[in-house]
Structure formats: structure tokens, C-alpha cells
Amino acid sequence: MTACATGLLWTQARAQVTDTPAGTYAQTCSSASVREGRLYATCRTMSGQRRFTSIELAPCVGSDIGNDDGLLVCHGLRGRIEQPPPYVPPPVLDTEGRAIFGNYTLRSPIYPDPYRIQVYPGGYVAASDQAEGCVGYMNREPDVEVTYTAGRAPLIFSVASDDDTTLVINGPDGRWYCDDDGGQYGLNPSLRFVRPQSGVYDVWVGTYEQGRRPTATLHVSETGSQ
């Protein structure tokens, strides 16, 4: 076979390898992925440390891929050490998650006002991990998603509950807004948007104490809060 033909087969094999291959490396390596014909994985060394490594897959076709002291290898071919990928922490509160208690479309003037939505607040995600000044514990997914068409009136979210509840909102501007006891009655939270934007408001209702699941009503209004 000519050198040209060999190179062509090598290129075709490299292009065809897209799935994470099997191999004994899987016993001591994790987070395996394939990008542009290379296998990347985090492999354990003999001393128990972790090393980010990669190997070209085309020459490994038909051969076992193993882990040699934190380095991917196959029939005499040794991979290379890579710089570990940057750590990207997962979002604490998921603005892309499906709203647990439903999606609502409201426009100014809101009718009826207040618009009431029954929720069961609380959870195990700390709002303080999402944004400074936020308190309470809530679900990772939003409780309610409100798509709002603004007018000239303010937009007010508040919660009515016999429990100590908190409120977190991700607004159409992408910013986080939080409140604990800013409502009119007792320990109710409230957030007021004086000049609200049209768009999506993702709303979380939390509890001040972790793990509680009280009943509560989210009020969406243009006139007042709870």
C-alpha cells in the first residue's frame, strides 16, 4: 500500500471515530469524551492522583485502550498529558428548567388583580449560593414562570403563607432579585418592579428553614403586595 493510500485510510478512520470506545481504561478513568478523533479522559495514576490525558483513536482501532499510570495507551502508542479543562460550576438555580407549578402569560392590566398561583415552596438548594443577599431554600427548577407584557403600572410579586417564606426572581434582564420579609403582612416576601420589562420572570418561592414544604400562594399584582 502506498504512503498516500495509508494516509487516506488514517484520515478516514480518524473522521469515523466519534463514539467513546470501550477499553480497560474505563476501569480507572472517568469523564471520557471524543473530540476531533482524540479520546480524552481523567485517569488515575498508581499513586491515586488524577491526570487529564488524551490519545489519537485511529491507530488504536482494533486494540485495547488502557491506562498506564495516568496515561492513555494502546499497543505501544502512548497518549499525552493535557491541561485539565476549566471547572464550570453547575448553576445553582436553573433558569432553563421546567417550571414546577406551571407557566403563565399575563399582560397589563392584570386581571384578576392579584393573580393567585398556588405553590408548595421549599427545597434543599440554598439561594445564598446563587446571588449575594438571597436567603432561603428552594427547588433547583423555578416554581413558576410568568411571561408578562408590561404597561405603565408597576409589577409586584409577593407570597402569602403562614410559614416564613422567601422570594427569588430572575428577570427578563437576566438579573437576580431577592427578598425575605419585605411584604405587608408578617414574614411574607415581596418584590416590586417599578418600571417592569416585558418578558419572562422565573420565580422561586423558598422557605427560611431547609426542608419545609408549607402551602403558599404567589400573588402577581400591579396594585399591592401581601
N, C-alpha and C positions, 0 to 999 in steps of 0.2 A: 504494500500500500504506500502511495506517495505521501510525502510530508504534507502536501496540500490537502489530500483526502483525509489524513489523520486530523488535521486542524479543523476541517469542516465537521467531522463527526464529534470532535471535542466541543465545538461551538453548539451543535445541535443538542448534545446531551446536557450541556450547561443550561440551555434555554428551556429544556423539557422538565428539569428538576424544580418542582415548585412546592411539593408537599414535604412535611417534616419526615425524614426517613427513620425506619426502625434501626436499632443497634444497641449494643451493650452499654453505650454511653448513657442511655436513658436511665440506667440504674443509679448513676451518680451525678447526673447533670439535670438541670431544670431550665425552664423558660426557653426552650428550643424554638427557633424560628428560621425560615429560609428567606434570604433576600439576595436577588441577583446571582443565583447559583451558588451561594455560600450558606452553610449551616452555622448558625450562631447559637451558643448555649452558655450557661453558667455552670461550670463543672467543679466538683470538689477535689482538692488536692489530697495527697496522702496524709498531710498533717491536719486535714479537716477545714482548711481555708477554702474560699470560693474564688474562682478565676473565670473571667469572661473570655471566651475563646471562639475561634471560627475555623472552618476548613472548606476548601473547594470541593463541591459534591461530585462533579463529573468524573474525576479519576477514582472516586470511591464507589461507583456503581458496581454492584455485584460483590462488594466486600463489606465486612462488618466495620462499623464506625465505633471506636472505643474511646475511653478516657484514660490517658496516660498522665497521671499526676497533675490533673487540671488542664490538660491539653487534648483537644480532639485529634484522633489519629485514625488512619486506615491503611492497611497493608504497606507499611513503611513510610507512608506520607504523613508528615506532621503538620498540624494546623499552626495557627499563630495566636498570640495573645492580643486581645483587643482592649481598648479603653471601655470601661463599663458604661452603659447608657445612662444618661442623667435620670435621676429619680423624679418622677412626676407623681405627686400625691394625688390620690383619687379625690374628687370633690366630696366635701362633707355633706352638703345638701344638693341634691341632683335636680337642677332646673330642667333637665330633659326627661325626667321621669314622668310616668303617667300619674295624673292627679288621683288620689285615693278616693275622694268624695265627689269627684266629677268636675267637668269643665262647664263654665257658664259664660254666656255672652250678654253683656249689659251695655246700655247706652244712656247718655244723659238726655232728658231727666230720667233717673232710675224710678221704675215702678214695679212693684210697690216699694216704697222707701220707709224703713230699711228693707233691703232684700236679705232674707234669712236663709242660711245654709247650715244644716245640722252636721256637726263633726264630732269625732272622738279623738281629742288631742292626746299628745304624749308620745313617748318612744324612748330610744336609747342613744340617739345622736345628739351630742352637745352643740347647741347653737353657737356657743362661745368659740368653738373650733372653726366656724365659718367666717365670722366677722367680729371685730372688736366692738364691745358693747352689747352684744347679743347674749341672752340668757335663756335657760330652759332646755328641755329635752323633747325631741320630736322625731318623726319618721324621716328617713332619707328622701323619700319622694314627697312632692308637695301635697298638702291635704286638698287644696282647691286651686284651680286655675281659672282666672277671670279675664276674659277678653273684653276690654272696656273702650267705648267710643266717647271721648271727652266732650264736654260742653264748657260753659263758663263757671259751673259750680265746682266746689272742692270735692274730693273723693275721700271718704273716710271708711277705714276698715276697723272693726272693733269686735271683741268677743264677750259674750255673756255666759258666765259659768259660776257655779257655786265653789269651784276649785280655783287655785291660784294658777292662772294661765299666762302664757307669753305669746308674742306675735312676731313673726319674721316674714318679710316680703321681699321678693326680688322683682324690681320694677321693670318697665319697658326700657329704661335707660341702662339696665344691667347692674345697677347698684343695689346694695343690700340695706334694708330699713328694718329696725328692730324696736320693740317696746315691751315693757314689763307691766307697769301699773299706771299707764297714762290715761286710762278710761275714766268715765264719770262715776262709776259705781264700784266700790270695793277694790278687788285686786284684778279688775279687768284691764287688758291691754288695748291700746288704740293707736292707729297710725293715720295721720291726716295729710293728704297731698293737696296743697293749696291750689296749685296750678297743675292738675294731673295731665299726664300724657296719654294719648290713645295707645293701646297695645295690650300686651299680656302681663298680668300680675300673678306671679306664682306665690301662693300663700301657705305658710306653715303655722299651725297652732300648736304650741308646746305646753308642757307643764313645768312648773318650777322644780318639782321633785321628779326624779327619774323613775320611769316605770309605771306611773299612774295613768289611768285611762278613764277620766271623767267624761260626762256628757257636756257639750258646749254648743253654742250657736254663734256662727260667724255672721256679723252684720255688715252689709255693704250699703253705705248711705251717702247722701250729699247734704244732709242736714245736721246730723249729730252722731255721737258715739254712746256706747253702753258704759 
